[in-house]
Structure formats: C-alpha cells, structure tokens
Amino acid sequence: MTASDDKRRYSLETLRAELAQGKTRTRIDAPAHAVDDEFWRNACAVMPAPGKTSVHLRLDADVLEWFRAQWRGHLSRMNAVLRSFMEAHKR
C-alpha cells in the first residue's frame, strides 16, 4: 500500500453534510472529557526529544507531495536529506 492509496478526497459540500449528520470526528467536534483533580495529580508534561527543533518551513508543493507519497515518515526523510547535504558540504 502506498500513501496515495490511503488518500480520500471530499468536496466541501460533502464534508459539511457529514458534519451536520454527525458522521465526522474532528478535533473540534470530538467529545470533551471532564478533567478532574485526579487527572491533574497524574498529569505530566511530555517534551519533544532533545536535539530536535520545531520550525515553520515553506516548501514547493510538488516537493512535499513527493516526500509524502513515499509513505510515512516524510519529515524524518526530509531531515535525513538535509543532513546528508550538510555532511557533504562540511568536508
């Protein structure tokens, strides 16, 4: 299975109709869960792995689509390509 096999396309009208019928599950319409004192007693912060930095990056659409089409982990692969380029130019 490739990433393109797992893509679905919907029109805006279809999405609105499904939302109105309660057929969608998005973050905005997901059920809210009560957060009580027990939750906060056991809560802990989850931090990103050390050594990684989150950035906003503008890419050509075709470049991003090509990496996404290679299946999961496209951001890790993009990082690997940039690392290879960096290592090659350090020499």
Secondary structure, 3 states (H helix, E strand, C coil): CCHHHHCCCCCHHHHHHHHHCCCCCCCCCCCCCCCCHHHHHHCCCCCCCCCCCCCCCCCCHHHHHHHHHCCCCHHHHHHHHHHHHHHHHHC
